[in-house]
């Protein structure tokens, strides 16, 4: 019903972000559970930067029009649909925080957990407020 409206897009973006936040919660919990496991490498979830790129690509105009004379040519500017962006779980192999090869810092993970919880609460409040405004209009 609201699929092609600004409201539908907003709710869809919030829903995707909330799903990513739940995945991030599980990843952080896994990192914390393995804080003392030898050679364990922490994981992070990448989503927001790719989503921002996709949203910017919808409005970005190319500086010049490229000449694509063959279907195998790669265009300079290609729009990315935000609905195709998926969260990626990435292992952090670059750092080592402890002598046993583990790179989980409990303080950093705890802070990430808190930030993620606050972000999720903010998104749920935003969704609730959006539907409250729709409900107000319908009354």
C-alpha positions as CSV (number, residue, x, y, z in Angstrom):
1,X,0.0,0.0,0.0
2,X,2.8,2.4,0.9
3,X,5.5,0.9,-1.3
4,X,6.1,3.7,-3.7
5,X,5.7,6.5,-1.2
6,X,8.2,8.4,1.0
7,X,6.6,6.8,4.1
8,X,7.0,3.3,2.6
9,X,10.6,4.0,1.8
10,X,11.3,5.3,5.3
11,X,9.8,2.3,7.0
12,X,11.6,0.0,4.6
13,X,15.0,1.6,5.4
14,X,14.3,1.5,9.1
15,X,13.3,-2.2,8.9
16,X,16.5,-3.0,7.0
17,X,18.5,-1.1,9.5
18,X,16.8,-2.8,12.4
19,X,17.5,-6.2,10.9
20,X,21.1,-5.2,10.5
21,X,21.2,-4.0,14.1
22,X,19.9,-7.4,15.3
23,X,22.6,-9.2,13.2
24,X,25.2,-6.8,14.7
25,X,23.9,-7.6,18.2
26,X,24.5,-11.3,17.5
27,X,28.0,-10.7,16.1
28,X,29.0,-8.6,19.1
29,X,27.6,-11.2,21.5
30,X,29.7,-13.8,19.7
31,X,32.8,-11.6,20.0
32,X,32.2,-11.2,23.7
33,X,31.6,-14.9,24.2
34,X,34.9,-15.7,22.6
35,X,36.9,-13.0,24.2
36,X,39.3,-15.6,25.8
37,X,39.4,-18.1,23.0
38,X,42.9,-18.4,21.5
39,X,43.3,-17.2,17.9
40,X,39.7,-16.0,17.7
41,X,39.2,-13.1,15.4
42,X,36.4,-10.6,16.0
43,X,33.8,-9.9,13.4
44,X,32.1,-6.7,12.4
45,X,29.0,-5.9,10.3
46,X,29.3,-3.5,7.4
47,X,26.1,-2.0,6.1
48,X,25.6,1.7,6.7
49,X,28.4,2.9,4.4
50,X,27.2,0.8,1.5
51,X,23.6,1.9,2.1
52,X,24.7,5.6,2.1
53,X,26.5,5.0,-1.2
54,X,23.4,3.4,-2.7
55,X,21.2,6.3,-1.5
56,X,23.6,8.9,-2.9
57,X,23.9,7.1,-6.2
58,X,20.1,7.6,-6.8
59,X,20.5,11.4,-6.9
60,X,24.1,11.7,-8.3
61,X,24.4,13.0,-11.8
62,X,27.4,12.0,-13.9
63,X,29.8,14.8,-14.7
64,X,29.9,13.7,-18.3
65,X,28.1,11.1,-20.4
66,X,30.3,8.2,-21.3
67,X,30.1,6.5,-24.6
68,X,29.3,2.8,-24.2
69,X,29.9,1.3,-27.6
70,X,29.8,-2.3,-26.4
71,X,27.5,-4.1,-23.9
72,X,30.6,-5.3,-22.1
73,X,31.8,-1.7,-21.3
74,X,31.6,-0.8,-17.7
75,X,29.7,2.5,-17.1
76,X,31.3,5.2,-14.9
77,X,28.1,5.9,-13.0
78,X,25.8,3.1,-12.1
79,X,22.9,3.5,-9.8
80,X,22.6,1.1,-6.9
81,X,19.2,0.2,-5.6
82,X,19.2,0.4,-1.8
83,X,17.0,-2.7,-1.6
84,X,19.9,-4.7,-3.1
85,X,22.3,-3.7,-0.2
86,X,22.8,-6.5,2.3
87,X,24.8,-6.4,5.6
88,X,28.2,-8.1,5.4
89,X,29.8,-9.9,8.3
90,X,33.6,-9.3,8.0
91,X,36.4,-10.9,10.0
92,X,39.1,-8.5,11.4
93,X,42.3,-10.3,10.6
94,X,44.5,-7.2,10.7
95,X,44.8,-6.7,14.5
96,X,45.9,-8.7,17.4
97,X,45.1,-7.4,20.9
98,X,46.4,-10.3,23.0
99,X,49.4,-12.6,23.1
100,X,47.2,-15.7,22.3
101,X,46.2,-14.3,18.9
102,X,42.8,-13.1,20.0
103,X,41.8,-9.5,18.9
104,X,38.6,-9.1,21.0
105,X,38.8,-6.0,23.3
106,X,36.0,-6.4,25.9
107,X,35.7,-2.7,26.5
108,X,35.4,-1.9,22.8
109,X,32.8,-4.6,22.2
110,X,30.8,-3.5,25.3
111,X,30.8,0.1,23.9
112,X,29.7,-1.2,20.5
113,X,27.0,-3.2,22.2
114,X,25.7,-0.2,24.0
115,X,25.8,2.0,20.8
116,X,23.9,-0.7,18.9
117,X,21.2,-1.0,21.6
118,X,20.7,2.7,21.6
119,X,20.5,2.8,17.8
120,X,18.0,0.0,17.8
121,X,15.8,1.8,20.4
122,X,16.0,5.0,18.3
123,X,14.9,3.2,15.2
124,X,12.0,1.5,16.9
125,X,10.9,4.8,18.3
126,X,11.1,6.4,14.9
127,X,8.9,3.6,13.4
128,X,6.4,3.9,16.2
129,X,6.2,7.7,15.7
130,X,5.8,7.3,11.9
131,X,2.8,4.9,12.4
132,X,1.4,7.2,15.1
133,X,1.4,10.1,12.6
134,X,-0.4,7.9,10.0
135,X,-2.9,6.8,12.6
136,X,-3.5,10.5,13.5
137,X,-4.2,11.3,9.9
138,X,-6.6,8.4,9.5
139,X,-8.6,9.4,12.5
